[in-house]
């Protein structure tokens, strides 16, 4: 958190007492308790402790207790964070034209690979995520960013696991030339 937002696709599952957000890369997920406070003592975890509520038609998620590790980062540039990291997410539906325009602007900064392209026949609403990051131990001021999703053109989610992908491709994009590579294995167990 918030590095997990780099995923181009998400699925949100709503239940009466919680929301589960699924991310295709490494089959990652988060669970957000609804209408509950954070515990008095939060045990740090990779995605922190997330609680949510609705403000009108906007889902607001508050996350604290994000575990700090040797290689932990808030973005794809390797920016570190501290135990004070606090992330607030705001999800809302927006009109198709606004979502399409937002995705076009984002594509200029960080082009999507073809397998993540939106469904060309879809003209319904998009999902906009605006998140705020506060960490007085790492940043001099809070900062915000926005991500906009449209329905994906993918009919299914492909397995996307970096460390164990012996197929060497994600959907239709070839990444490696050595087709006979195998999963790295130790000659002697380390446990």
N, C-alpha and C positions, 0 to 999 in steps of 0.2 A: 504494500500500500504506500503510495499510490502508483507504484511502478506497474502493478497488475493492469492498470487501465490501458496499457499499450495493446492489449488484445483487441483485434478488429471486430470480433463478434462476441456477443454475450447472450445468455438466456436468463430470464428472470422468472422464478417460480414463486408465486404468491400463495401463502397459507395463512390461516387466521392469526397465528401467533409469531410467524417468522417469514422471512423472505430468503430464498436461496438464489445466489447469482452463480451461474456456471460460465466458465471460460474455457475455450477449446484447447489452449496450449497447456500441455502437461496435465490435462484433465483437472485443472484447478477449480476451486469453488470457495465461496464465502457464505456464511449464514449470518443473518441479521435478525436479532430479536426485535419484535415490534412492541412499541408502547411500554418499554421497560427502561429503567436507568442502568447505567454502568454499575457493576459491583463496586463496593467500597475499596476492595483490593483487587486490581486487575492483574492477572497472570499474563505477562507478555507472550504474544504469539506472532507467527509470521504475517498474518493479516489483521492482528489486533482484535479488540473487542468492539463489535459493531452493534449499535442499537438504532432503530429507525421509527419514524412516525410520518404521517401524512399532514401536510399543510395545504389544504384544498386538494388540488390535483397533482401536487408535487410530493414525491417521496424524498424525505430528508434522512440521510444516514450519517450518524456521528461515530467516528472511530478513534479510539485511543489504545494505548497498550501495545503498540507495534514493536515487535522484538527487534533489537539492534544486533547485528552480527557483523562479522569481518567483511563480508562482501555486500552488505545491505545498502540499497540506494533507492532514492525516490524517483529517479528518471533514467532514461536510457543513456545519459551522459555520465552516470556514476556519482551523482551528487549524494553525499552522505546525509544522514539525519541522526537525531538523538532520541532519548527516551521521551522527550517532551513532544514528539510529533503528534499532531492532532489534525485529522482530515474530516471535512464535512462535505458530503456529496448531496447534490440536488438533481433528481431525475424528473423530467417532465416530457410529455408528448408535444411535438411541434408540427406545424403544417409541412407537407411534403416539399414545397418550394423552398422554405427556409432551411430544411434539413439538407436538401440537395445542394444549395448554395454553400452551406457550412462545410459539407464534405468536399466540395470543389476547392474551397480555400485551404482546407487541411491537406488535400492531396498535393498542393504546391509545396508544402513544407515537408511532408513525409508520404511519398507516393505508396499506394497500396499495391500489393502483388495481385495479379489477375484472379487468383482463387478467392480473394476476399471482396470481389466487386459486388455492389448492390444488385438486387434483382431488377433487371431492366423493365419488367412489366409492372412493378409495384408502384403505386401512386398514393399510398396511404401515409399516415403520420410517421414521423421519425421520432427517435428517442434522443433527447439532449441531456447530457450529464455535465453539470457545472460543479467543479470541486474546488474547495479552498484548502490550502495547506498552511498550517501554522507550526512553527518549531523555533522558539526563541533561542534554542541552543545551536541552531544551524543557519537560520535566516534572520535578517534584520527587520523584515516585515512579512506579514502573510501574503500569499500569492494565489491567484486563481487561474484555472484553465478550463476549457470547454471541449468536450468530445461529442460528436453527433453520430448516431447510428441510423441506418436505414435497413430494411429487411434484406438479408443476404441472398445472393443468387445461388448459394450452395443448397443443395437438397438434403445434404447430411453433413455432419461434422466429421472431418477426417482426424485420425489420431495424429497429434502433433507433439511428439516427445523428442526433445533435442538429444539426450544422452543415449537413447536406445532405438533410434530410428534406423533400422538396418535396410529399409526400403530406399532410403536416400532421396526421397522426394516428398513434397507437400502438395497434394492435389496434382496439378499439371506442371509444376515448376521443378526442374532438375537442379539439385544443389551440388552433388558430388559426382566425380567421374569414376571413382573406384567402386564398381558395382559388387565386388566380392568382399567388401569390408565387413567385419563382424563386430559384435559388441565387445568392448574391452573386458578381459577377465584376468583375475590375478592367478598366479601359479600356486599361491598359498593363501588361504583365507586370512583375513585380517581381524578375525574375531575368535 
